[in-house]
């Protein structure tokens, strides 16, 4: 095989590695596949590069691309965004919010209008239309107090 056509083999390897990543996700095959693609570009630019030089370039690029993911991109992806900590805890997302009572709180139980729905609330007895503030959650019931 001619030296000039070796860049195609690197690109094919890149596609195979990226396809493996799609089938078995884990992030590393993607970055090693990117390194293989870049190695193909290097071989295209430097067709006289030996097989050993190509292998060394691939190893260095694979290490650098995995390190760029691990130390650069991964911490950004793993960082907690403000809403992520409460993503599946809808009641806790309501703490600090104010709502109008749709049903009076009698004997500690009532309902408040939250968006287009009604949520159970518990707190001091209050009339319909009173403004309440959510101070906690007990299961699916919002714990409220009179809004200041």
Z-matrix of the N, CA and C atoms (Angstrom, degrees):
N
C 1 1.448
C 2 1.523 1 108.17
N 3 1.295 2 115.92 1 141.47
C 4 1.456 3 120.26 2 179.27
C 5 1.518 4 110.72 3 -70.94
N 6 1.324 5 114.62 4 148.98
C 7 1.463 6 120.81 5 178.12
C 8 1.521 7 111.32 6 -61.75
N 9 1.326 8 116.97 7 -33.77
C 10 1.464 9 121.71 8 -174.93
C 11 1.528 10 112.27 9 -66.66
N 12 1.333 11 117.98 10 -25.77
C 13 1.464 12 120.28 11 -176.37
C 14 1.525 13 112.76 12 -90.60
N 15 1.329 14 117.76 13 -1.09
C 16 1.462 15 119.54 14 -178.10
C 17 1.524 16 113.22 15 -64.80
N 18 1.319 17 117.86 16 -25.16
C 19 1.461 18 119.23 17 179.66
C 20 1.529 19 111.39 18 -62.05
N 21 1.338 20 116.35 19 -30.36
C 22 1.463 21 119.08 20 177.64
C 23 1.532 22 110.91 21 -64.72
N 24 1.331 23 116.53 22 -38.13
C 25 1.462 24 119.79 23 179.01
C 26 1.532 25 111.14 24 -63.59
N 27 1.325 26 116.78 25 -37.90
C 28 1.464 27 119.95 26 177.38
C 29 1.524 28 110.54 27 -66.07
N 30 1.321 29 116.77 28 -38.69
C 31 1.462 30 119.64 29 179.39
C 32 1.522 31 111.27 30 -69.52
N 33 1.325 32 116.60 31 -36.80
C 34 1.466 33 119.97 32 176.39
C 35 1.530 34 109.35 33 -65.11
N 36 1.352 35 116.54 34 -43.52
C 37 1.462 36 120.01 35 176.62
C 38 1.526 37 110.39 36 -59.24
N 39 1.329 38 116.73 37 -41.13
C 40 1.469 39 120.75 38 178.31
C 41 1.521 40 110.39 39 -59.68
N 42 1.328 41 117.65 40 -46.39
C 43 1.462 42 121.02 41 179.85
C 44 1.521 43 111.80 42 -63.43
N 45 1.336 44 116.91 43 -40.10
C 46 1.469 45 120.61 44 178.73
C 47 1.527 46 110.42 45 -64.23
N 48 1.333 47 117.28 46 -44.57
C 49 1.463 48 120.46 47 179.74
C 50 1.530 49 111.76 48 -64.41
N 51 1.314 50 116.48 49 -40.41
C 52 1.464 51 119.66 50 178.73
C 53 1.530 52 110.43 51 -68.76
N 54 1.327 53 117.16 52 -35.64
C 55 1.467 54 120.48 53 176.15
C 56 1.530 55 110.51 54 -64.86
N 57 1.327 56 117.13 55 -39.15
C 58 1.466 57 120.58 56 175.89
C 59 1.524 58 109.60 57 -61.46
N 60 1.327 59 116.77 58 -39.29
C 61 1.464 60 120.84 59 178.07
C 62 1.525 61 111.16 60 -62.34
N 63 1.322 62 116.57 61 -39.17
C 64 1.471 63 120.30 62 179.75
C 65 1.531 64 109.98 63 -66.33
N 66 1.326 65 116.72 64 -39.65
C 67 1.465 66 121.10 65 -178.12
C 68 1.524 67 111.39 66 -75.31
N 69 1.326 68 116.77 67 -43.42
C 70 1.467 69 122.73 68 -178.02
C 71 1.523 70 108.87 69 -124.11
N 72 1.338 71 118.34 70 81.40
C 73 1.462 72 119.78 71 -174.17
C 74 1.520 73 113.10 72 -63.28
N 75 1.324 74 114.35 73 140.46
C 76 1.452 75 120.90 74 177.81
C 77 1.522 76 111.70 75 -172.22
N 78 1.287 77 118.21 76 0.71
C 79 1.463 78 127.94 77 175.27
C 80 1.525 79 115.18 78 80.73
N 81 1.331 80 119.39 79 -35.17
C 82 1.461 81 117.94 80 -171.59
C 83 1.523 82 113.74 81 -72.91
N 84 1.302 83 118.92 82 -36.46
C 85 1.467 84 119.41 83 178.70
C 86 1.526 85 110.86 84 -63.55
N 87 1.319 86 116.53 85 -32.61
C 88 1.462 87 120.01 86 176.51
C 89 1.518 88 110.58 87 -59.38
N 90 1.331 89 116.53 88 -48.47
C 91 1.461 90 120.47 89 -176.26
C 92 1.519 91 111.67 90 -71.59
N 93 1.322 92 118.14 91 -34.63
C 94 1.458 93 120.68 92 175.56
C 95 1.531 94 109.49 93 -69.76
N 96 1.339 95 116.83 94 -36.22
C 97 1.466 96 120.53 95 175.01
C 98 1.523 97 111.76 96 -63.73
N 99 1.331 98 116.51 97 -39.76
C 100 1.473 99 120.15 98 176.34
C 101 1.521 100 109.54 99 -62.78
N 102 1.341 101 117.02 100 -40.78
C 103 1.466 102 120.44 101 177.66
C 104 1.530 103 110.75 102 -62.01
N 105 1.329 104 117.70 103 -39.47
C 106 1.464 105 120.57 104 177.86
C 107 1.526 106 110.57 105 -64.94
N 108 1.329 107 117.00 106 -40.31
C 109 1.468 108 120.07 107 177.22
C 110 1.514 109 112.07 108 -63.21
N 111 1.335 110 117.07 109 -42.07
C 112 1.463 111 120.31 110 178.11
C 113 1.523 112 110.30 111 -67.02
N 114 1.327 113 116.88 112 -36.72
C 115 1.466 114 120.15 113 175.84
C 116 1.524 115 110.06 114 -60.96
N 117 1.317 116 116.98 115 -38.36
C 118 1.465 117 119.99 116 175.77
C 119 1.518 118 111.78 117 -61.21
N 120 1.323 119 117.52 118 -39.31
C 121 1.466 120 120.98 119 177.20
C 122 1.522 121 110.39 120 -66.40
N 123 1.343 122 116.96 121 -40.52
C 124 1.471 123 120.99 122 178.19
C 125 1.524 124 109.84 123 -62.32
N 126 1.328 125 116.98 124 -44.32
C 127 1.464 126 120.93 125 179.88
C 128 1.532 127 110.56 126 -66.12
N 129 1.312 128 117.22 127 -34.59
C 130 1.463 129 120.15 128 176.17
C 131 1.528 130 110.50 129 -65.58
N 132 1.337 131 116.83 130 -39.81
C 133 1.462 132 121.16 131 -179.95
C 134 1.528 133 112.05 132 -75.81
N 135 1.323 134 116.81 133 -32.55
C 136 1.469 135 121.93 134 -179.14
C 137 1.520 136 109.68 135 -123.75
N 138 1.339 137 118.12 136 75.38
C 139 1.461 138 119.98 137 -174.16
C 140 1.527 139 113.96 138 -65.59
N 141 1.332 140 118.20 139 -18.06
C 142 1.467 141 120.89 140 -179.66
C 143 1.533 142 112.69 141 -83.45
N 144 1.334 143 117.94 142 -0.50
C 145 1.458 144 122.37 143 -179.29
C 146 1.526 145 109.48 144 -64.34
N 147 1.332 146 116.31 145 130.20
C 148 1.467 147 121.22 146 -178.04
C 149 1.522 148 110.75 147 -69.55
N 150 1.334 149 115.19 148 166.68
C 151 1.459 150 120.70 149 177.38
C 152 1.529 151 109.83 150 -61.02
N 153 1.335 152 116.99 151 -41.36
C 154 1.461 153 120.46 152 177.73
C 155 1.528 154 110.63 153 -63.07
N 156 1.311 155 117.43 154 -41.37
C 157 1.462 156 121.42 155 177.53
C 158 1.518 157 111.56 156 -63.23
N 159 1.334 158 116.12 157 -40.18
C 160 1.459 159 120.61 158 177.65
C 161 1.530 160 110.92 159 -64.25
N 162 1.333 161 116.12 160 -43.35
C 163 1.464 162 120.42 161 -179.69
C 164 1.532 163 110.16 162 -64.31
N 165 1.333 164 116.52 163 -41.57
C 166 1.463 165 119.78 164 178.14
C 167 1.527 166 111.04 165 -65.40
N 168 1.340 167 116.46 166 -42.34
C 169 1.467 168 120.06 167 177.98
C 170 1.527 169 110.16 168 -61.15
N 171 1.330 170 116.64 169 -42.65
C 172 1.466 171 120.61 170 178.88
C 173 1.526 172 110.83 171 -62.89
N 174 1.345 173 117.16 172 -44.51
C 175 1.462 174 120.45 173 -179.08
C 176 1.526 175 110.55 174 -62.32
N 177 1.318 176 117.31 175 -44.72
C 178 1.465 177 120.87 176 179.93
C 179 1.532 178 110.19 177 -64.97
N 180 1.335 179 117.14 178 -44.96
C 181 1.462 180 120.57 179 -179.69
C 182 1.530 181 111.33 180 -65.83
N 183 1.326 182 117.74 181 -37.37
C 184 1.467 183 120.70 182 177.87
C 185 1.528 184 109.59 183 -64.60
N 186 1.324 185 116.47 184 -44.21
C 187 1.461 186 120.05 185 178.33
C 188 1.526 187 110.60 186 -62.24
N 189 1.332 188 117.17 187 -46.30
C 190 1.460 189 120.83 188 -178.85
C 191 1.532 190 112.24 189 -64.82
N 192 1.319 191 117.38 190 -41.11
C 193 1.464 192 119.18 191 -178.79
C 194 1.529 193 111.01 192 -69.58
N 195 1.336 194 117.69 193 -38.76
C 196 1.470 195 119.74 194 176.53
C 197 1.526 196 110.76 195 -66.91
N 198 1.336 197 116.78 196 -39.30
C 199 1.464 198 120.13 197 177.53
C 200 1.526 199 110.67 198 -65.64
N 201 1.332 200 117.00 199 -38.80
C 202 1.472 201 120.07 200 177.92
C 203 1.524 202 110.14 201 -62.28
N 204 1.322 203 116.88 202 -39.45
C 205 1.463 204 119.62 203 176.30
C 206 1.523 205 110.19 204 -66.78
N 207 1.339 206 117.51 205 -51.18
C 208 1.461 207 121.65 206 -171.72
C 209 1.527 208 112.30 207 -65.22
N 210 1.335 209 116.72 208 -41.21
C 211 1.461 210 119.89 209 -175.33
C 212 1.528 211 113.95 210 -99.34
N 213 1.324 212 117.28 211 -17.20
C 214 1.454 213 119.79 212 -178.19
C 215 1.518 214 114.13 213 -107.18
N 216 1.320 215 116.48 214 -60.02
C 217 1.460 216 120.81 215 -174.49
C 218 1.527 217 112.86 216 -80.55
N 219 1.322 218 117.41 217 -43.06
C 220 1.463 219 120.94 218 -175.82
C 221 1.527 220 113.08 219 -58.34
N 222 1.347 221 120.00 220 -45.48
C 223 1.469 222 118.14 221 178.38
C 224 1.524 223 112.97 222 -60.27
N 225 1.317 224 116.76 223 -33.99
C 226 1.470 225 119.37 224 177.54
C 227 1.521 226 110.99 225 -68.40
N 228 1.319 227 117.24 226 -38.63
C 229 1.455 228 120.75 227 179.09
C 230 1.529 229 111.68 228 -70.82
N 231 1.326 230 117.11 229 -32.35
C 232 1.460 231 121.31 230 -176.88
C 233 1.529 232 112.42 231 -85.15
N 234 1.321 233 117.39 232 -14.41
C 235 1.459 234 120.96 233 -177.64
C 236 1.525 235 109.59 234 -62.17
N 237 1.311 236 116.51 235 135.19
C 238 1.466 237 120.55 236 178.97
C 239 1.512 238 109.54 237 -74.00
N 240 1.289 239 115.67 238 123.08
C 241 1.454 240 121.11 239 172.42
C 242 1.522 241 107.38 240 -85.37
N 243 1.334 242 118.25 241 156.17
C 244 1.462 243 119.91 242 -175.73
C 245 1.521 244 114.78 243 -52.88
N 246 1.321 245 119.30 244 -41.61
C 247 1.459 246 121.36 245 -177.23
C 248 1.510 247 113.99 246 -83.94
N 249 1.337 248 118.17 247 -15.81
C 250 1.450 249 120.71 248 -174.96
C 251 1.526 250 113.69 249 -67.41
N 252 1.320 251 117.74 250 -35.41
C 253 1.459 252 120.34 251 -177.40
C 254 1.527 253 111.34 252 -64.11
N 255 1.315 254 117.63 253 -29.01
C 256 1.463 255 122.00 254 -178.26
C 257 1.527 256 112.22 255 -110.06
N 258 1.321 257 116.83 256 17.54
C 259 1.457 258 120.67 257 -172.37
C 260 1.522 259 113.39 258 -52.38
N 261 1.312 260 118.07 259 -47.10
C 262 1.463 261 120.72 260 -176.94
C 263 1.520 262 112.35 261 -104.03
N 264 1.313 263 117.09 262 18.05
C 265 1.462 264 121.76 263 178.09
C 266 1.525 265 107.59 264 -122.44
N 267 1.336 266 114.82 265 76.62
C 268 1.462 267 121.20 266 -173.23
C 269 1.515 268 112.99 267 -60.51
N 270 1.318 269 116.91 268 -38.23
C 271 1.459 270 119.43 269 -179.11
C 272 1.519 271 111.40 270 -61.46
N 273 1.323 272 116.76 271 -43.45
C 274 1.454 273 120.57 272 -179.04
C 275 1.533 274 112.01 273 -66.83
N 276 1.317 275 116.95 274 -24.47
C 277 1.460 276 120.64 275 176.20
C 278 1.530 277 110.81 276 -67.07
N 279 1.314 278 116.91 277 -21.20
C 280 1.467 279 121.56 278 -177.02
C 281 1.526 280 113.41 279 -85.11
N 282 1.332 281 117.96 280 -12.34
C 283 1.466 282 120.72 281 -177.70
C 284 1.532 283 109.48 282 -59.34
N 285 1.342 284 114.16 283 130.37
C 286 1.457 285 120.53 284 -178.82
C 287 1.521 286 113.27 285 93.17
N 288 1.328 287 117.95 286 -12.64
C 289 1.465 288 121.89 287 179.98
C 290 1.531 289 109.58 288 -83.26
N 291 1.312 290 114.84 289 156.59
C 292 1.475 291 121.24 290 178.73
C 293 1.517 292 109.96 291 -114.26
N 294 1.336 293 114.66 292 140.26
C 295 1.460 294 120.91 293 -178.70
C 296 1.523 295 109.68 294 -140.73
N 297 1.330 296 115.53 295 162.29
C 298 1.468 297 122.64 296 178.16
C 299 1.522 298 108.13 297 -99.51
N 300 1.329 299 115.99 298 136.42
C 301 1.460 300 119.65 299 178.02
C 302 1.524 301 110.57 300 -70.75
N 303 1.319 302 115.90 301 127.78
C 304 1.462 303 121.38 302 176.39
C 305 1.531 304 110.06 303 -92.66
N 306 1.322 305 116.59 304 -25.53
C 307 1.465 306 122.46 305 174.12
C 308 1.519 307 106.57 306 -132.67
N 309 1.303 308 117.04 307 138.76
C 310 1.468 309 121.84 308 -178.37
C 311 1.522 310 110.08 309 -58.52
N 312 1.320 311 115.18 310 146.81
C 313 1.466 312 119.70 311 172.38
C 314 1.526 313 106.54 312 -85.14
N 315 1.329 314 115.54 313 113.15
C 316 1.466 315 122.74 314 -179.63
C 317 1.528 316 106.44 315 -122.65
N 318 1.331 317 115.30 316 129.61
C 319 1.461 318 121.34 317 -177.45
C 320 1.529 319 110.77 318 55.02
N 321 1.332 320 115.97 319 35.56
C 322 1.462 321 121.11 320 174.90
C 323 1.509 322 116.22 321 85.05
N 324 1.351 323 119.07 322 1.35
C 325 1.478 324 121.13 323 -177.13
C 326 1.526 325 109.83 324 -129.12
N 327 1.337 326 116.25 325 140.28
C 328 1.454 327 121.60 326 176.99
C 329 1.512 328 109.76 327 -164.91
N 330 1.349 329 116.31 328 -163.70
C 331 1.468 330 120.92 329 179.45
C 332 1.514 331 108.97 330 -139.02
N 333 1.335 332 115.43 331 143.84
C 334 1.464 333 121.69 332 177.86
C 335 1.517 334 108.66 333 -121.25
N 336 1.330 335 115.52 334 147.45
C 337 1.464 336 121.13 335 177.17
C 338 1.524 337 107.98 336 -81.34
N 339 1.332 338 115.88 337 116.62
C 340 1.463 339 122.90 338 179.21
C 341 1.524 340 106.88 339 -122.32
N 342 1.321 341 115.85 340 108.22
C 343 1.460 342 119.58 341 -175.82
C 344 1.509 343 109.41 342 63.96
N 345 1.328 344 116.92 343 -124.81
C 346 1.463 345 120.14 344 179.25
C 347 1.530 346 111.90 345 -102.84
N 348 1.326 347 116.58 346 14.98
C 349 1.461 348 119.89 347 -179.05
C 350 1.517 349 111.84 348 -129.88
N 351 1.330 350 114.35 349 179.45
C 352 1.455 351 121.38 350 177.91
C 353 1.523 352 108.89 351 -116.20
N 354 1.328 353 115.65 352 136.59
C 355 1.458 354 121.47 353 176.62
C 356 1.523 355 108.64 354 -116.64
N 357 1.328 356 115.79 355 144.28
C 358 1.458 357 120.64 356 173.55
C 359 1.522 358 108.09 357 -68.99
N 360 1.330 359 115.52 358 139.94
C 361 1.455 360 120.60 359 177.37
C 362 1.516 361 109.07 360 -131.43
N 363 1.321 362 115.26 361 153.83
C 364 1.460 363 120.47 362 173.22
C 365 1.518 364 107.81 363 -131.58
N 366 1.314 365 115.36 364 143.94
C 367 1.451 366 120.71 365 -178.22
C 368 1.514 367 110.51 366 167.83
N 369 1.318 368 116.43 367 -164.61
C 370 1.470 369 119.43 368 179.75
C 371 1.527 370 110.90 369 -67.94
N 372 1.317 371 116.48 370 151.45
C 373 1.469 372 120.52 371 179.39
C 374 1.523 373 109.92 372 -60.08
N 375 1.334 374 115.79 373 127.23
C 376 1.470 375 122.64 374 -178.65
C 377 1.518 376 109.37 375 -142.84
N 378 1.342 377 117.61 376 154.78
C 379 1.463 378 120.17 377 -179.65
C 380 1.530 379 111.66 378 -82.53
N 381 1.353 380 114.49 379 165.73
C 382 1.463 381 121.30 380 174.32
C 383 1.524 382 108.31 381 -57.63
N 384 1.323 383 117.04 382 140.49
C 385 1.460 384 121.90 383 177.23
C 386 1.518 385 114.07 384 90.09
N 387 1.325 386 117.70 385 -7.59
C 388 1.463 387 119.98 386 179.08
C 389 1.528 388 109.59 387 -69.25
N 390 1.319 389 115.99 388 145.73
C 391 1.462 390 121.78 389 177.49
C 392 1.528 391 108.14 390 -88.88
N 393 1.356 392 115.92 391 127.07
C 394 1.458 393 120.60 392 -179.85
C 395 1.528 394 109.96 393 -123.57
N 396 1.319 395 115.36 394 156.51
C 397 1.464 396 121.71 395 177.07
C 398 1.519 397 108.16 396 -118.73
N 399 1.322 398 116.01 397 135.00
C 400 1.465 399 121.02 398 -179.55
C 401 1.530 400 108.53 399 -78.46
N 402 1.339 401 115.63 400 125.90
C 403 1.462 402 120.81 401 -179.54
C 404 1.530 403 112.30 402 -114.97
N 405 1.315 404 116.73 403 -8.25
C 406 1.456 405 119.86 404 179.77
C 407 1.510 406 111.06 405 -175.29
N 408 1.326 407 115.06 406 -179.18
C 409 1.463 408 121.46 407 -179.87
C 410 1.519 409 107.93 408 -137.69
N 411 1.325 410 115.22 409 137.86
C 412 1.453 411 121.46 410 175.68
C 413 1.527 412 106.83 411 -127.56
N 414 1.321 413 116.50 412 95.00
C 415 1.466 414 120.94 413 -174.10
C 416 1.510 415 109.14 414 68.19
N 417 1.363 416 116.00 415 -115.21
C 418 1.465 417 120.06 416 178.00
C 419 1.530 418 111.52 417 -106.68
N 420 1.312 419 116.16 418 11.68
C 421 1.460 420 121.02 419 -179.51
C 422 1.535 421 109.51 420 -104.77
N 423 1.320 422 115.85 421 130.39
C 424 1.465 423 121.17 422 176.88
C 425 1.517 424 109.91 423 -82.06
N 426 1.294 425 116.97 424 130.30
C 427 1.468 426 122.18 425 176.51
C 428 1.523 427 106.37 426 -91.28
N 429 1.336 428 116.64 427 124.80
C 430 1.474 429 120.54 428 -172.48
C 431 1.527 430 111.29 429 -125.64
N 432 1.316 431 114.30 430 163.87
C 433 1.461 432 123.00 431 171.37
C 434 1.521 433 106.73 432 -136.49
N 435 1.311 434 116.77 433 167.54
C 436 1.467 435 121.00 434 176.84
C 437 1.518 436 107.37 435 -64.31
N 438 1.353 437 116.25 436 131.29
C 439 1.463 438 120.64 437 178.45
C 440 1.509 439 109.50 438 -72.56
N 441 1.311 440 116.82 439 137.70
C 442 1.481 441 121.76 440 179.21
C 443 1.509 442 111.37 441 -76.81
